[in-house]
Amino acid sequence: MNNFNSPFGNQAPKDILKRFYSLNKILVYILLGSLLTLILLHGTFFNIFYTVYLIYFGGVIFKQYFKDDKLIKTFILSGFFGSILSYLIFKENFHVQQLIIAFIGSGAISLITSAATFSPNASIQLALFGNVKLKWVALILIGLDILTINPSSPDARLTDIGGVIYGFLNIYLFNRSANSFKFKMPSFFGRPKPYYKRPSNKKPFTRSQTIEKDEDFNARKKSEQESIDKILDKIKKSGYDTLSAEEKRKLFDQSRN
């Protein structure tokens, strides 16, 4: 289980901002661009604050696993997905301002959704609630999006669902292609299996074979955890894309436990 702690320690605010910018330049550009755009479009204070904070919060967690190029692709493509959904739902009363708001909102919610899909059991330390799993934080934020839909003007938040859908499929399909697809290809193109099976020379199954000693179990779990910790450290240093197929499989299996 991964815990998200502040990498800045007890530094001065000015130093914290400098270091944050040096580590998250692309995220800062997205934040400033979204903030200025929403202000120019005369968005409400709550909508501007919530959307910008969602980009910051989701972006910081997203960067724990992926590089900047993945961040840009996820934000932009989910934005397009939300914009298309906005057009399809509200094409009779469609206008450009609605398109831009849908783009930013979908991009914002997709970051936290993608991170939670990739590592749902990661632990986040919240001021009032202590350690909370990432999947519950994401579900709460998505729920807030749904609850704040204004029935008289639902377009601003309803199309954010497009970002949720893209954020989930973006990681879910990516994990499937990285872990499952490569194992199906050989059997698909290989020789057909024989109709009969040859007699096996294996020893009869006994219940004693399934019993694992406590010492062996603890040693195995410790080894697995050390392997996961090394993979997470590698992601922080070099990014998710540097992982091997085997490392991606281990991380994906761990996130499902």
C-alpha positions in Angstrom: 0.0 0.0 0.0 1.4 3.4 -1.0 1.1 6.4 1.3 1.2 9.9 -0.1 3.2 12.2 2.1 4.5 15.7 1.5 8.0 15.7 -0.2 8.7 19.2 1.0 9.1 18.8 4.7 9.2 22.0 6.8 10.4 24.3 4.0 9.4 28.0 3.6 6.3 28.6 1.4 8.5 30.3 -1.2 10.8 27.3 -1.4 7.8 25.0 -1.5 6.4 26.8 -4.5 9.7 26.8 -6.4 10.2 23.1 -5.8 6.6 22.3 -6.7 7.0 24.2 -10.0 10.3 22.5 -10.8 8.7 19.0 -10.3 5.3 19.8 -11.9 5.8 22.4 -14.6 3.2 20.8 -16.9 0.6 20.5 -14.1 1.2 24.2 -13.2 0.6 25.3 -16.8 -2.6 23.3 -16.9 -3.7 24.8 -13.6 -3.0 28.4 -14.6 -4.5 27.9 -18.1 -7.7 26.4 -16.6 -7.9 29.2 -13.9 -7.6 32.0 -16.4 -10.0 30.4 -18.9 -12.7 29.9 -16.2 -12.3 33.5 -15.0 -12.7 34.9 -18.5 -15.8 32.7 -19.0 -17.3 34.3 -15.8 -17.6 31.0 -14.0 -19.0 30.9 -10.5 -16.5 31.1 -7.6 -17.4 27.6 -6.4 -17.0 26.1 -9.9 -13.6 27.8 -10.4 -12.3 26.8 -7.0 -13.5 23.2 -7.2 -12.3 22.6 -10.7 -8.8 24.1 -10.1 -8.4 22.2 -6.8 -9.5 19.0 -8.5 -6.8 19.4 -11.2 -4.2 20.1 -8.5 -5.3 17.2 -6.2 -5.7 14.7 -9.0 -2.7 15.8 -10.9 -0.3 15.5 -7.9 -1.5 11.9 -7.3 -1.5 11.1 -11.0 2.2 12.2 -11.2 3.1 9.6 -8.5 2.6 6.9 -11.2 2.9 8.5 -14.6 5.1 11.0 -16.5 4.1 14.4 -17.9 3.3 13.1 -21.3 0.7 10.7 -19.9 -0.7 13.6 -17.8 -1.1 15.8 -20.9 -2.7 13.0 -23.0 -5.1 12.1 -20.2 -6.2 15.7 -19.6 -6.6 16.6 -23.3 -8.2 13.4 -24.5 -10.7 13.2 -21.6 -11.5 16.9 -22.3 -12.3 16.1 -25.9 -14.4 13.1 -24.7 -16.4 15.4 -22.3 -16.8 18.1 -25.0 -18.2 15.5 -27.5 -20.6 14.3 -24.8 -21.6 17.8 -24.1 -22.4 18.4 -27.8 -24.3 15.2 -28.2 -26.5 15.9 -25.1 -27.0 19.6 -25.5 -26.6 20.2 -29.3 -29.9 22.0 -29.6 -28.7 24.7 -27.1 -25.0 24.3 -27.8 -22.5 27.2 -27.5 -18.7 27.5 -27.4 -18.5 28.5 -23.7 -20.3 25.3 -22.7 -17.8 23.3 -24.8 -14.7 24.9 -23.1 -16.2 24.4 -19.6 -16.9 20.7 -20.4 -13.4 20.3 -21.7 -11.8 21.6 -18.5 -14.2 19.8 -16.1 -13.8 16.4 -17.8 -10.0 16.8 -17.8 -10.0 17.6 -14.1 -12.1 14.7 -12.9 -10.3 12.2 -15.2 -7.0 12.6 -13.4 -8.2 11.4 -10.0 -10.3 8.7 -11.7 -7.3 7.4 -13.6 -5.1 7.4 -10.5 -7.8 5.6 -8.4 -8.3 3.0 -11.2 -4.6 2.3 -11.4 -4.0 2.0 -7.6 -7.4 1.9 -5.8 -5.9 0.8 -2.5 -3.3 3.5 -2.2 -3.6 5.4 1.1 -4.0 9.2 1.3 -3.6 11.1 4.6 -6.5 13.6 5.0 -6.5 16.2 7.7 -9.8 15.3 9.4 -10.1 11.6 8.4 -6.6 10.2 8.6 -5.6 7.6 6.1 -8.2 6.9 3.4 -8.0 4.7 0.4 -7.8 6.5 -2.9 -10.8 4.7 -4.4 -13.1 6.1 -1.7 -11.7 9.6 -2.2 -12.3 9.4 -5.9 -15.9 8.0 -5.4 -16.7 10.9 -3.0 -15.4 13.5 -5.5 -17.4 11.9 -8.3 -20.4 11.8 -6.1 -20.0 15.6 -5.3 -20.0 16.2 -9.1 -23.3 14.4 -9.5 -24.9 16.0 -6.4 -23.9 19.5 -7.5 -25.7 19.1 -10.9 -28.1 22.0 -11.3 -31.4 20.7 -12.8 -32.1 24.0 -14.5 -28.6 24.0 -16.1 -27.1 20.5 -15.9 -24.5 20.8 -18.7 -21.6 22.1 -16.6 -21.4 19.0 -14.3 -23.2 16.3 -16.2 -20.6 16.2 -19.0 -17.9 15.7 -16.4 -19.1 12.1 -16.4 -17.4 11.9 -19.7 -14.1 12.5 -17.9 -14.9 9.8 -15.3 -15.6 7.3 -18.1 -12.5 8.1 -20.0 -10.3 8.1 -16.9 -11.5 4.7 -15.9 -11.2 3.2 -19.4 -7.9 4.8 -20.0 -6.2 2.8 -17.2 -8.4 -0.2 -17.2 -7.8 -1.0 -20.9 -4.2 0.0 -20.5 -3.7 -2.5 -17.7 -5.6 -5.3 -19.7 -3.4 -4.7 -22.7 -0.2 -4.8 -20.6 -1.2 -7.9 -18.6 -3.7 -10.0 -20.4 -3.5 -9.5 -24.1 0.0 -10.7 -24.6 -0.9 -14.1 -23.0 -3.8 -14.6 -25.4 -2.0 -14.0 -28.6 0.1 -17.2 -28.6 -2.9 -19.5 -27.9 -4.9 -17.7 -30.7 -2.2 -18.2 -33.4 -0.8 -21.5 -32.0 -1.6 -25.0 -33.0 -5.1 -26.3 -32.0 -5.1 -28.3 -28.8 -5.6 -32.1 -29.0 -9.1 -33.5 -28.4 -7.8 -35.9 -25.7 -5.3 -35.4 -22.9 -2.5 -37.8 -22.2 -2.4 -39.5 -18.8 -0.5 -37.4 -16.3 2.4 -38.8 -14.3 1.9 -36.3 -11.5 1.4 -37.6 -8.0 -2.2 -37.7 -6.6 -3.3 -34.4 -5.0 -3.2 -34.4 -1.2 -4.6 -31.8 1.2 -1.1 -31.5 2.8 0.2 -29.9 -0.4 -2.1 -26.9 0.2 -0.9 -26.2 3.7 1.7 -23.4 3.9 3.7 -22.9 7.1 3.3 -19.5 8.8 7.1 -18.9 8.4 6.9 -19.6 4.7 3.8 -17.4 4.3 5.3 -14.5 6.2 8.5 -14.7 4.2 6.6 -14.8 0.9 4.4 -11.8 1.8 7.5 -9.9 2.9 9.3 -10.7 -0.3 6.2 -9.6 -2.3 5.9 -6.3 -0.4 9.7 -5.6 -0.9 9.2 -6.2 -4.6 6.2 -3.8 -4.8 8.1 -1.1 -2.8 11.0 -1.3 -5.3 8.6 -0.9 -8.2 6.9 2.1 -6.6 10.4 3.7 -6.0 11.2 3.1 -9.6 8.0 4.8 -10.7 8.8 7.9 -8.6 12.3 8.1 -10.0 11.8 7.2 -13.6 8.0 7.1 -14.3 5.6 4.2 -15.0 6.6 3.8 -18.6 10.0 2.5 -17.6 8.6 -0.6 -15.9 8.9 -4.0 -17.5 5.9 -6.0 -18.4 6.5 -8.3 -15.4 6.7 -5.3 -13.0 3.5 -3.8 -14.5 1.7 -7.2 -13.9 2.9 -7.4 -10.3 1.7 -3.8 -9.6 -1.7 -4.4 -11.3 -2.2 -7.7 -9.3 -1.3 -5.9 -6.1 -3.8 -3.1 -6.8 -6.6 -5.6 -7.1 -5.9 -7.2 -3.7 
